[in-house]
């Protein structure tokens, strides 16, 4: 619980840029808002085995894997990044545009904490 509180505070310290391709709007199947206020946004991310998203953007964020996870991220230029995490691992990621795919054999879940979008 202390890690989650730390991540929430960390996320609130970043000034949020406007992102046009909000994953909650372009891919509501995989992204759900758990909490949002003027400073932070907490998302639950759930991908079934071999499920793929659509290209979208995130500001810099922090998060925690709720399950063991293995993703392939395709970037706008076609390059790919392989990212894995174990249940309970804390992560941070830079602002980026990508298309994630769960390349694992099981459902992958994570909680992400990021700055709230400017309104």
N, C-alpha and C positions, 0 to 999 in steps of 0.2 A: 504494500500500500504506500509505503514511503517513496518507492521508486516511481509510482504513478504520480504522486504529488510533485515530485521533483520534475518529472517530464512535463507536467502541466505548467509549472512555473517557468521552466525553460522555454516552452512554446510561447508563453505570453510575453517573453522579452524580445521577440523578433518582430520587426515592423513588417506587416504583411503586404506583399505586392498583390495586384489584381491578377487573377488567373481566370482565363476565359473558359478553359475546358475542365471544369470542376468534375471530379470523378463521381460525386454523388448525383450530379445531374446527367452526365453522359453514360454512367454505368451503375444505376441504382441496384442492380442485381447483386453486385459485389461490395458496394460501399454504403454504409448507413451512418448517419450522424447520431452519436450517443449523447453528446453534450455540446452546446455552443453558447458563447456569450460574446461580448465585444472584443475579447482578447484572444480566446483560444477556440479551437474546434477539435473534438475528439471523435474519431471515426472507428467503426468496427469494419474490418475487411475480412471477407470470407470468399474463398475460391475453392470450388470442388476440384478433384483431381483432373488435370489437363484442361481446365477452363482458362479461357483467354479473355482479356478485357478489350477495350478500345483505346486509342491514343488519347491521353489526357495529361494534365499538369498538376504538380504539387509544389507548394513553397517548401523550403527546408522544413524538415520534421524530425520528430523522435517517435519511437514506438517500442512495443514489446510483442514478441511472438507468443501467441496463445497455443500454438502447436509447432511441431517440427515442420519446417517449410522449405521448399526449393522452388525458386522462381527464375524465369528467364525474362529479362527486360529488353524489349526492342526499342531503340532510340529512333528519332525522326530520320537520321541519316542511314538507318538500316543496321548499324552496329548493334551488338547484343552484349548484355552483362548478365552473368550468372550470380545469383545471390541466394545464400542458404542461411537458415537460422534454426536454432534449437528452441524448444518450448522454454520460455522464461528469459531468453536473450533480449537485452535492450539494444536498440539500434538507433542510428541517426542517418539521415539521407539528405543530400543537397537538393535545392530546388531543381526540378527537372521535368521534362516532358518525356513520356514513355508509354509503352504498351506492355503490361505485365501478363505473363502466362504461368500458371502453376504447372510445372513440369514434374511434380511429385505424383506419387500413387495414392495419396490421401488428401483429404480436405485440409487446406491451409488457412489459418486464422491469425490476425494480428490486430492490435489496438494502436492507432496512430494519433499523435498529438501534434497539431500544427497551428499556426496563427489563423485566426478567423479572417475571412475575406472582408475587404472593405466594402461598405454598403454605399 
